[in-house]
């Protein structure tokens, strides 16, 4: 049971970090009309939270191996 929980926490942590970085790097909205290009950037706090929780999940998964 511990091994399964460790693997699940590690996978969830990696997924959350990857998704948070993806949302942080890519623009949210792009309008391209001829020579005019408009990019809208919103608040990135959700991306930072996803990365933070992903790091916590990775730490939790690594801590289960030490018990």
PyMOL Python script that loads the backbone (N, CA, C, O; Angstrom):
from pymol import cmd

cmd.read_pdbstr("""\
ATOM      1  N   UNK A   1       0.820  -1.197   0.000  1.00  0.00           N
ATOM      2  CA  UNK A   1       0.000   0.000   0.000  1.00  0.00           C
ATOM      3  C   UNK A   1       0.865   1.261   0.000  1.00  0.00           C
ATOM      4  O   UNK A   1       0.557   2.223  -0.704  1.00  0.00           O
ATOM      5  N   UNK A   2       1.932   1.261   0.778  1.00  0.00           N
ATOM      6  CA  UNK A   2       2.815   2.425   0.826  1.00  0.00           C
ATOM      7  C   UNK A   2       3.458   2.683  -0.525  1.00  0.00           C
ATOM      8  O   UNK A   2       3.630   3.832  -0.930  1.00  0.00           O
ATOM      9  N   UNK A   3       3.812   1.610  -1.219  1.00  0.00           N
ATOM     10  CA  UNK A   3       4.459   1.758  -2.510  1.00  0.00           C
ATOM     11  C   UNK A   3       3.511   2.390  -3.532  1.00  0.00           C
ATOM     12  O   UNK A   3       3.929   3.229  -4.330  1.00  0.00           O
ATOM     13  N   UNK A   4       2.247   1.993  -3.510  1.00  0.00           N
ATOM     14  CA  UNK A   4       1.263   2.541  -4.440  1.00  0.00           C
ATOM     15  C   UNK A   4       1.034   4.021  -4.155  1.00  0.00           C
ATOM     16  O   UNK A   4       0.972   4.836  -5.076  1.00  0.00           O
ATOM     17  N   UNK A   5       0.907   4.365  -2.871  1.00  0.00           N
ATOM     18  CA  UNK A   5       0.695   5.767  -2.495  1.00  0.00           C
ATOM     19  C   UNK A   5       1.903   6.617  -2.876  1.00  0.00           C
ATOM     20  O   UNK A   5       1.748   7.755  -3.319  1.00  0.00           O
ATOM     21  N   UNK A   6       3.092   6.073  -2.706  1.00  0.00           N
ATOM     22  CA  UNK A   6       4.310   6.797  -3.081  1.00  0.00           C
ATOM     23  C   UNK A   6       4.328   7.084  -4.576  1.00  0.00           C
ATOM     24  O   UNK A   6       4.633   8.202  -4.991  1.00  0.00           O
ATOM     25  N   UNK A   7       4.005   6.086  -5.382  1.00  0.00           N
ATOM     26  CA  UNK A   7       4.007   6.259  -6.840  1.00  0.00           C
ATOM     27  C   UNK A   7       2.935   7.249  -7.275  1.00  0.00           C
ATOM     28  O   UNK A   7       3.178   8.084  -8.146  1.00  0.00           O
ATOM     29  N   UNK A   8       1.757   7.163  -6.676  1.00  0.00           N
ATOM     30  CA  UNK A   8       0.665   8.077  -7.028  1.00  0.00           C
ATOM     31  C   UNK A   8       1.033   9.513  -6.673  1.00  0.00           C
ATOM     32  O   UNK A   8       0.796  10.422  -7.469  1.00  0.00           O
ATOM     33  N   UNK A   9       1.606   9.734  -5.494  1.00  0.00           N
ATOM     34  CA  UNK A   9       2.008  11.088  -5.102  1.00  0.00           C
ATOM     35  C   UNK A   9       3.097  11.637  -6.020  1.00  0.00           C
ATOM     36  O   UNK A   9       3.070  12.816  -6.375  1.00  0.00           O
ATOM     37  N   UNK A  10       4.042  10.804  -6.401  1.00  0.00           N
ATOM     38  CA  UNK A  10       5.089  11.258  -7.308  1.00  0.00           C
ATOM     39  C   UNK A  10       4.526  11.627  -8.677  1.00  0.00           C
ATOM     40  O   UNK A  10       4.907  12.647  -9.252  1.00  0.00           O
ATOM     41  N   UNK A  11       3.621  10.803  -9.200  1.00  0.00           N
ATOM     42  CA  UNK A  11       3.024  11.096 -10.511  1.00  0.00           C
ATOM     43  C   UNK A  11       2.159  12.347 -10.471  1.00  0.00           C
ATOM     44  O   UNK A  11       2.203  13.168 -11.387  1.00  0.00           O
ATOM     45  N   UNK A  12       1.376  12.493  -9.415  1.00  0.00           N
ATOM     46  CA  UNK A  12       0.538  13.690  -9.283  1.00  0.00           C
ATOM     47  C   UNK A  12       1.409  14.931  -9.138  1.00  0.00           C
ATOM     48  O   UNK A  12       1.105  15.970  -9.724  1.00  0.00           O
ATOM     49  N   UNK A  13       2.487  14.836  -8.366  1.00  0.00           N
ATOM     50  CA  UNK A  13       3.387  15.973  -8.192  1.00  0.00           C
ATOM     51  C   UNK A  13       4.032  16.398  -9.499  1.00  0.00           C
ATOM     52  O   UNK A  13       4.095  17.588  -9.805  1.00  0.00           O
ATOM     53  N   UNK A  14       4.514  15.426 -10.273  1.00  0.00           N
ATOM     54  CA  UNK A  14       5.128  15.744 -11.559  1.00  0.00           C
ATOM     55  C   UNK A  14       4.099  16.348 -12.514  1.00  0.00           C
ATOM     56  O   UNK A  14       4.399  17.302 -13.232  1.00  0.00           O
ATOM     57  N   UNK A  15       2.896  15.798 -12.519  1.00  0.00           N
ATOM     58  CA  UNK A  15       1.840  16.320 -13.384  1.00  0.00           C
ATOM     59  C   UNK A  15       1.437  17.741 -13.020  1.00  0.00           C
ATOM     60  O   UNK A  15       1.242  18.581 -13.898  1.00  0.00           O
ATOM     61  N   UNK A  16       1.312  18.009 -11.726  1.00  0.00           N
ATOM     62  CA  UNK A  16       0.921  19.350 -11.291  1.00  0.00           C
ATOM     63  C   UNK A  16       2.004  20.378 -11.605  1.00  0.00           C
ATOM     64  O   UNK A  16       1.694  21.501 -12.002  1.00  0.00           O
ATOM     65  N   UNK A  17       3.264  20.005 -11.430  1.00  0.00           N
ATOM     66  CA  UNK A  17       4.355  20.924 -11.748  1.00  0.00           C
ATOM     67  C   UNK A  17       4.384  21.204 -13.246  1.00  0.00           C
ATOM     68  O   UNK A  17       4.540  22.351 -13.665  1.00  0.00           O
ATOM     69  N   UNK A  18       4.232  20.148 -14.055  1.00  0.00           N
ATOM     70  CA  UNK A  18       4.255  20.329 -15.504  1.00  0.00           C
ATOM     71  C   UNK A  18       3.090  21.200 -15.974  1.00  0.00           C
ATOM     72  O   UNK A  18       3.274  22.084 -16.811  1.00  0.00           O
ATOM     73  N   UNK A  19       1.893  20.954 -15.439  1.00  0.00           N
ATOM     74  CA  UNK A  19       0.729  21.755 -15.840  1.00  0.00           C
ATOM     75  C   UNK A  19       0.870  23.208 -15.376  1.00  0.00           C
ATOM     76  O   UNK A  19       0.500  24.128 -16.105  1.00  0.00           O
ATOM     77  N   UNK A  20       1.395  23.414 -14.183  1.00  0.00           N
ATOM     78  CA  UNK A  20       1.602  24.774 -13.684  1.00  0.00           C
ATOM     79  C   UNK A  20       2.604  25.540 -14.531  1.00  0.00           C
ATOM     80  O   UNK A  20       2.399  26.716 -14.830  1.00  0.00           O
ATOM     81  N   UNK A  21       3.689  24.876 -14.920  1.00  0.00           N
ATOM     82  CA  UNK A  21       4.679  25.529 -15.786  1.00  0.00           C
ATOM     83  C   UNK A  21       4.104  25.809 -17.167  1.00  0.00           C
ATOM     84  O   UNK A  21       4.394  26.847 -17.762  1.00  0.00           O
ATOM     85  N   UNK A  22       3.294  24.890 -17.679  1.00  0.00           N
ATOM     86  CA  UNK A  22       2.660  25.100 -18.983  1.00  0.00           C
ATOM     87  C   UNK A  22       1.744  26.318 -18.949  1.00  0.00           C
ATOM     88  O   UNK A  22       1.776  27.152 -19.854  1.00  0.00           O
ATOM     89  N   UNK A  23       0.931  26.415 -17.904  1.00  0.00           N
ATOM     90  CA  UNK A  23       0.016  27.561 -17.783  1.00  0.00           C
ATOM     91  C   UNK A  23       0.770  28.867 -17.542  1.00  0.00           C
ATOM     92  O   UNK A  23       0.289  29.936 -17.918  1.00  0.00           O
ATOM     93  N   UNK A  24       1.936  28.791 -16.925  1.00  0.00           N
ATOM     94  CA  UNK A  24       2.732  29.985 -16.643  1.00  0.00           C
ATOM     95  C   UNK A  24       3.421  30.499 -17.899  1.00  0.00           C
ATOM     96  O   UNK A  24       3.553  31.709 -18.081  1.00  0.00           O
ATOM     97  N   UNK A  25       3.864  29.592 -18.769  1.00  0.00           N
ATOM     98  CA  UNK A  25       4.645  29.974 -19.937  1.00  0.00           C
ATOM     99  C   UNK A  25       3.775  30.391 -21.113  1.00  0.00           C
ATOM    100  O   UNK A  25       4.079  31.382 -21.777  1.00  0.00           O
ATOM    101  N   UNK A  26       2.703  29.660 -21.385  1.00  0.00           N
ATOM    102  CA  UNK A  26       1.882  29.945 -22.560  1.00  0.00           C
ATOM    103  C   UNK A  26       0.941  31.116 -22.291  1.00  0.00           C
ATOM    104  O   UNK A  26       0.440  31.268 -21.176  1.00  0.00           O
ATOM    105  N   UNK A  27       0.702  31.937 -23.299  1.00  0.00           N
ATOM    106  CA  UNK A  27      -0.259  33.041 -23.116  1.00  0.00           C
ATOM    107  C   UNK A  27      -1.684  32.489 -23.060  1.00  0.00           C
ATOM    108  O   UNK A  27      -1.981  31.444 -23.638  1.00  0.00           O
ATOM    109  N   UNK A  28      -2.551  33.203 -22.360  1.00  0.00           N
ATOM    110  CA  UNK A  28      -3.918  32.743 -22.194  1.00  0.00           C
ATOM    111  C   UNK A  28      -4.781  33.032 -23.422  1.00  0.00           C
ATOM    112  O   UNK A  28      -5.646  32.230 -23.773  1.00  0.00           O
ATOM    113  N   UNK A  29      -4.554  34.151 -24.063  1.00  0.00           N
ATOM    114  CA  UNK A  29      -5.411  34.530 -25.191  1.00  0.00           C
ATOM    115  C   UNK A  29      -4.562  35.280 -26.209  1.00  0.00           C
ATOM    116  O   UNK A  29      -3.826  36.203 -25.860  1.00  0.00           O
ATOM    117  N   UNK A  30      -4.670  34.878 -27.461  1.00  0.00           N
ATOM    118  CA  UNK A  30      -3.928  35.549 -28.522  1.00  0.00           C
ATOM    119  C   UNK A  30      -4.908  35.895 -29.633  1.00  0.00           C
ATOM    120  O   UNK A  30      -5.654  35.037 -30.104  1.00  0.00           O
ATOM    121  N   UNK A  31      -4.900  37.148 -30.044  1.00  0.00           N
ATOM    122  CA  UNK A  31      -5.722  37.618 -31.147  1.00  0.00           C
ATOM    123  C   UNK A  31      -4.783  38.070 -32.250  1.00  0.00           C
ATOM    124  O   UNK A  31      -3.967  38.971 -32.052  1.00  0.00           O
ATOM    125  N   UNK A  32      -4.901  37.443 -33.408  1.00  0.00           N
ATOM    126  CA  UNK A  32      -4.024  37.761 -34.529  1.00  0.00           C
ATOM    127  C   UNK A  32      -4.895  38.227 -35.690  1.00  0.00           C
ATOM    128  O   UNK A  32      -5.593  37.428 -36.314  1.00  0.00           O
ATOM    129  N   UNK A  33      -4.849  39.522 -35.972  1.00  0.00           N
ATOM    130  CA  UNK A  33      -5.648  40.098 -37.059  1.00  0.00           C
ATOM    131  C   UNK A  33      -4.706  40.897 -37.962  1.00  0.00           C
ATOM    132  O   UNK A  33      -4.481  42.086 -37.739  1.00  0.00           O
ATOM    133  N   UNK A  34      -4.169  40.242 -38.967  1.00  0.00           N
ATOM    134  CA  UNK A  34      -3.250  40.921 -39.880  1.00  0.00           C
ATOM    135  C   UNK A  34      -1.956  41.258 -39.174  1.00  0.00           C
ATOM    136  O   UNK A  34      -1.350  40.395 -38.537  1.00  0.00           O
ATOM    137  N   UNK A  35      -1.521  42.517 -39.280  1.00  0.00           N
ATOM    138  CA  UNK A  35      -0.260  42.889 -38.625  1.00  0.00           C
ATOM    139  C   UNK A  35      -0.416  43.115 -37.116  1.00  0.00           C
ATOM    140  O   UNK A  35       0.578  43.308 -36.416  1.00  0.00           O
ATOM    141  N   UNK A  36      -1.655  43.094 -36.612  1.00  0.00           N
ATOM    142  CA  UNK A  36      -1.909  43.350 -35.202  1.00  0.00           C
ATOM    143  C   UNK A  36      -1.992  42.032 -34.441  1.00  0.00           C
ATOM    144  O   UNK A  36      -2.772  41.151 -34.802  1.00  0.00           O
ATOM    145  N   UNK A  37      -1.198  41.899 -33.401  1.00  0.00           N
ATOM    146  CA  UNK A  37      -1.237  40.711 -32.551  1.00  0.00           C
ATOM    147  C   UNK A  37      -1.380  41.152 -31.107  1.00  0.00           C
ATOM    148  O   UNK A  37      -0.588  41.954 -30.611  1.00  0.00           O
ATOM    149  N   UNK A  38      -2.405  40.617 -30.426  1.00  0.00           N
ATOM    150  CA  UNK A  38      -2.705  40.998 -29.048  1.00  0.00           C
ATOM    151  C   UNK A  38      -2.630  39.751 -28.176  1.00  0.00           C
ATOM    152  O   UNK A  38      -3.241  38.729 -28.487  1.00  0.00           O
ATOM    153  N   UNK A  39      -1.875  39.842 -27.080  1.00  0.00           N
ATOM    154  CA  UNK A  39      -1.796  38.762 -26.111  1.00  0.00           C
ATOM    155  C   UNK A  39      -2.331  39.266 -24.781  1.00  0.00           C
ATOM    156  O   UNK A  39      -1.965  40.348 -24.324  1.00  0.00           O
ATOM    157  N   UNK A  40      -3.192  38.481 -24.169  1.00  0.00           N
ATOM    158  CA  UNK A  40      -3.738  38.840 -22.862  1.00  0.00           C
ATOM    159  C   UNK A  40      -3.135  37.924 -21.807  1.00  0.00           C
ATOM    160  O   UNK A  40      -3.185  36.700 -21.928  1.00  0.00           O
ATOM    161  N   UNK A  41      -2.573  38.523 -20.784  1.00  0.00           N
ATOM    162  CA  UNK A  41      -2.003  37.766 -19.678  1.00  0.00           C
ATOM    163  C   UNK A  41      -2.816  38.048 -18.428  1.00  0.00           C
ATOM    164  O   UNK A  41      -3.088  39.200 -18.091  1.00  0.00           O
ATOM    165  N   UNK A  42      -3.194  36.991 -17.757  1.00  0.00           N
ATOM    166  CA  UNK A  42      -3.977  37.156 -16.540  1.00  0.00           C
ATOM    167  C   UNK A  42      -3.122  36.992 -15.298  1.00  0.00           C
ATOM    168  O   UNK A  42      -1.898  37.106 -15.346  1.00  0.00           O
ATOM    169  N   UNK A  43      -3.774  36.727 -14.210  1.00  0.00           N
ATOM    170  CA  UNK A  43      -3.109  36.533 -12.933  1.00  0.00           C
ATOM    171  C   UNK A  43      -2.504  35.128 -12.896  1.00  0.00           C
ATOM    172  O   UNK A  43      -3.182  34.156 -13.229  1.00  0.00           O
ATOM    173  N   UNK A  44      -1.245  35.015 -12.497  1.00  0.00           N
ATOM    174  CA  UNK A  44      -0.545  33.735 -12.502  1.00  0.00           C
ATOM    175  C   UNK A  44      -0.542  33.052 -11.144  1.00  0.00           C
ATOM    176  O   UNK A  44       0.226  32.111 -10.944  1.00  0.00           O
ATOM    177  N   UNK A  45      -1.367  33.487 -10.207  1.00  0.00           N
ATOM    178  CA  UNK A  45      -1.323  32.892  -8.879  1.00  0.00           C
ATOM    179  C   UNK A  45      -1.767  31.434  -8.897  1.00  0.00           C
ATOM    180  O   UNK A  45      -1.274  30.638  -8.098  1.00  0.00           O
ATOM    181  N   UNK A  46      -2.685  31.066  -9.786  1.00  0.00           N
ATOM    182  CA  UNK A  46      -3.114  29.675  -9.863  1.00  0.00           C
ATOM    183  C   UNK A  46      -1.970  28.792 -10.361  1.00  0.00           C
ATOM    184  O   UNK A  46      -1.817  27.664  -9.893  1.00  0.00           O
ATOM    185  N   UNK A  47      -1.180  29.281 -11.284  1.00  0.00           N
ATOM    186  CA  UNK A  47      -0.034  28.520 -11.774  1.00  0.00           C
ATOM    187  C   UNK A  47       0.996  28.325 -10.670  1.00  0.00           C
ATOM    188  O   UNK A  47       1.552  27.237 -10.521  1.00  0.00           O
ATOM    189  N   UNK A  48       1.250  29.369  -9.902  1.00  0.00           N
ATOM    190  CA  UNK A  48       2.195  29.256  -8.798  1.00  0.00           C
ATOM    191  C   UNK A  48       1.688  28.279  -7.736  1.00  0.00           C
ATOM    192  O   UNK A  48       2.472  27.529  -7.156  1.00  0.00           O
ATOM    193  N   UNK A  49       0.390  28.288  -7.485  1.00  0.00           N
ATOM    194  CA  UNK A  49      -0.191  27.365  -6.516  1.00  0.00           C
ATOM    195  C   UNK A  49      -0.070  25.918  -7.004  1.00  0.00           C
ATOM    196  O   UNK A  49       0.227  25.021  -6.215  1.00  0.00           O
ATOM    197  N   UNK A  50      -0.297  25.693  -8.285  1.00  0.00           N
ATOM    198  CA  UNK A  50      -0.159  24.340  -8.841  1.00  0.00           C
ATOM    199  C   UNK A  50       1.274  23.847  -8.698  1.00  0.00           C
ATOM    200  O   UNK A  50       1.496  22.691  -8.337  1.00  0.00           O
ATOM    201  N   UNK A  51       2.237  24.698  -8.974  1.00  0.00           N
ATOM    202  CA  UNK A  51       3.642  24.314  -8.842  1.00  0.00           C
ATOM    203  C   UNK A  51       3.970  24.037  -7.375  1.00  0.00           C
ATOM    204  O   UNK A  51       4.667  23.068  -7.072  1.00  0.00           O
ATOM    205  N   UNK A  52       3.485  24.863  -6.480  1.00  0.00           N
ATOM    206  CA  UNK A  52       3.734  24.663  -5.047  1.00  0.00           C
ATOM    207  C   UNK A  52       3.143  23.364  -4.525  1.00  0.00           C
ATOM    208  O   UNK A  52       3.810  22.624  -3.802  1.00  0.00           O
ATOM    209  N   UNK A  53       1.888  23.079  -4.886  1.00  0.00           N
ATOM    210  CA  UNK A  53       1.265  21.828  -4.450  1.00  0.00           C
ATOM    211  C   UNK A  53       1.936  20.618  -5.102  1.00  0.00           C
ATOM    212  O   UNK A  53       2.011  19.547  -4.499  1.00  0.00           O
ATOM    213  N   UNK A  54       2.419  20.787  -6.319  1.00  0.00           N
ATOM    214  CA  UNK A  54       3.161  19.702  -6.976  1.00  0.00           C
ATOM    215  C   UNK A  54       4.452  19.398  -6.240  1.00  0.00           C
ATOM    216  O   UNK A  54       4.816  18.233  -6.080  1.00  0.00           O
ATOM    217  N   UNK A  55       5.142  20.426  -5.793  1.00  0.00           N
ATOM    218  CA  UNK A  55       6.372  20.223  -5.026  1.00  0.00           C
ATOM    219  C   UNK A  55       6.056  19.551  -3.692  1.00  0.00           C
ATOM    220  O   UNK A  55       6.797  18.672  -3.252  1.00  0.00           O
ATOM    221  N   UNK A  56       4.966  19.956  -3.046  1.00  0.00           N
ATOM    222  CA  UNK A  56       4.569  19.304  -1.800  1.00  0.00           C
ATOM    223  C   UNK A  56       4.223  17.835  -2.014  1.00  0.00           C
ATOM    224  O   UNK A  56       4.558  16.994  -1.180  1.00  0.00           O
ATOM    225  N   UNK A  57       3.554  17.517  -3.125  1.00  0.00           N
ATOM    226  CA  UNK A  57       3.230  16.127  -3.422  1.00  0.00           C
ATOM    227  C   UNK A  57       4.501  15.314  -3.688  1.00  0.00           C
ATOM    228  O   UNK A  57       4.599  14.161  -3.267  1.00  0.00           O
ATOM    229  N   UNK A  58       5.467  15.906  -4.381  1.00  0.00           N
ATOM    230  CA  UNK A  58       6.746  15.215  -4.595  1.00  0.00           C
ATOM    231  C   UNK A  58       7.469  14.961  -3.274  1.00  0.00           C
ATOM    232  O   UNK A  58       8.006  13.874  -3.060  1.00  0.00           O
ATOM    233  N   UNK A  59       7.486  15.937  -2.406  1.00  0.00           N
ATOM    234  CA  UNK A  59       8.130  15.759  -1.103  1.00  0.00           C
ATOM    235  C   UNK A  59       7.408  14.679  -0.298  1.00  0.00           C
ATOM    236  O   UNK A  59       8.045  13.855   0.359  1.00  0.00           O
ATOM    237  N   UNK A  60       6.073  14.688  -0.353  1.00  0.00           N
ATOM    238  CA  UNK A  60       5.303  13.661   0.340  1.00  0.00           C
ATOM    239  C   UNK A  60       5.573  12.270  -0.217  1.00  0.00           C
ATOM    240  O   UNK A  60       5.676  11.306   0.542  1.00  0.00           O
ATOM    241  N   UNK A  61       5.688  12.160  -1.522  1.00  0.00           N
ATOM    242  CA  UNK A  61       5.983  10.866  -2.128  1.00  0.00           C
ATOM    243  C   UNK A  61       7.368  10.380  -1.780  1.00  0.00           C
ATOM    244  O   UNK A  61       7.572   9.182  -1.584  1.00  0.00           O
ATOM    245  N   UNK A  62       8.319  11.276  -1.700  1.00  0.00           N
ATOM    246  CA  UNK A  62       9.673  10.880  -1.329  1.00  0.00           C
ATOM    247  C   UNK A  62       9.770  10.543   0.159  1.00  0.00           C
ATOM    248  O   UNK A  62      10.594   9.718   0.552  1.00  0.00           O
ATOM    249  N   UNK A  63       8.939  11.169   0.983  1.00  0.00           N
ATOM    250  CA  UNK A  63       8.955  10.892   2.426  1.00  0.00           C
ATOM    251  C   UNK A  63       8.402   9.506   2.736  1.00  0.00           C
ATOM    252  O   UNK A  63       8.811   8.892   3.722  1.00  0.00           O
ATOM    253  N   UNK A  64       7.478   8.999   1.916  1.00  0.00           N
ATOM    254  CA  UNK A  64       6.942   7.659   2.150  1.00  0.00           C
ATOM    255  C   UNK A  64       8.008   6.590   1.943  1.00  0.00           C
ATOM    256  O   UNK A  64       7.900   5.507   2.517  1.00  0.00           O
ATOM    257  N   UNK A  65       9.029   6.862   1.142  1.00  0.00           N
ATOM    258  CA  UNK A  65      10.085   5.889   0.942  1.00  0.00           C
ATOM    259  C   UNK A  65      11.018   5.772   2.134  1.00  0.00           C
ATOM    260  O   UNK A  65      11.715   4.768   2.278  1.00  0.00           O
ATOM    261  N   UNK A  66      11.041   6.769   2.977  1.00  0.00           N
ATOM    262  CA  UNK A  66      11.953   6.791   4.108  1.00  0.00           C
ATOM    263  C   UNK A  66      11.345   6.157   5.354  1.00  0.00           C
ATOM    264  O   UNK A  66      12.063   5.894   6.319  1.00  0.00           O
ATOM    265  N   UNK A  67      10.044   5.908   5.355  1.00  0.00           N
ATOM    266  CA  UNK A  67       9.375   5.339   6.537  1.00  0.00           C
ATOM    267  C   UNK A  67       9.600   3.872   6.646  1.00  0.00           C
ATOM    268  O   UNK A  67       9.108   3.239   7.580  1.00  0.00           O
TER     269      UNK A  67
END
""", "prot")
cmd.dss("prot")
cmd.show_as("cartoon", "prot")
cmd.util.cbc("prot")
cmd.orient("prot")
